[in-house]
Amino acid sequence: MGKTVRAKYSKGVIKPLEKVDIEEGKEITVTIIEFPMPMKKANSLELTSGGWKGLVNADELKKNIYAGRLISTRPEVKL
């Protein structure tokens, strides 16, 4: 039987963060998978700011966006 539980590693000891129903002294196998720390919602934007710096010329991008808006792809209306 297998079960996945969250645990915390501190000072050389792995401590389960939830109740584990295992008899005392029983030998078990532990698989360790590291998960990245969850980002705080309020901080997410701050943590990603500057990620595109140097990759995109913002002024050129704005110029291209506004120029693209002037191009009409609709056929001319004939009355």
N, C-alpha and C positions, 0 to 999 in steps of 0.2 A: 504494500500500500504506500502511496506517495502523497505528499501534501506540500504546498508552497506557502511559506509564511514570511512576512517581512521581519528583518532582524537588523540590529545595529552592532557594529564592531567598535569596541572601545577597550583600550589598554590590553590588547591581545585576547579579548574574549568576545565571542559572538553571542549576543543576547536577543532572544526572540521578542518582537514587539507585540505579540499576541499569544494567547494561551496555546500551549502545545501539549497534546495528550499522548505522552510517551512515558512508559514505565521507567522509574529511576534506575540508572545503571545500564540501560539498554544501549548497545552500540548502533549508531546510525551513520549514514553517509550524507554529507552536506555538499550541495552544489552551490557555488557562489556566482551570482550574476550581478554586476554593478549596473545600477540605473543612474542616469544623470539627475542631479538635484532639480526638482521642479522649480521653474521660474515663478516668482511672485507676479501676479497679474498686474499690479500697479507699476512694477519695474520692467516689464517686458519691452516696452517701447524704448526706455532708456538703455537697456542692454543691447538693443539692436541698432541704436543710432550710430551713424558713421560707417555702417557696414558696406555701403556702396561708394564711399569716398574714394576718389581717384579712378573709379571705374566708369563713371558716367559724367559727362559734361552737362550739368543741369541747365545752363543757359541754352546750349544747343538743343537739348531735348525739348525745352519749352518752345523754342523757335520752330522746330519741326512739327510739334503738336499743333500749334496755331496755324502754320502753313498748310497742314493737312486738312484743317477744318475749312479752308477756303476752296478746296477742290470739290467740285460737285460731281457726283456719280449718277445723279438722277437724269433721266432723259428730259429734254426740254418739253414743256407743256405746249401743245398746239390747240388753240381755241378756234 
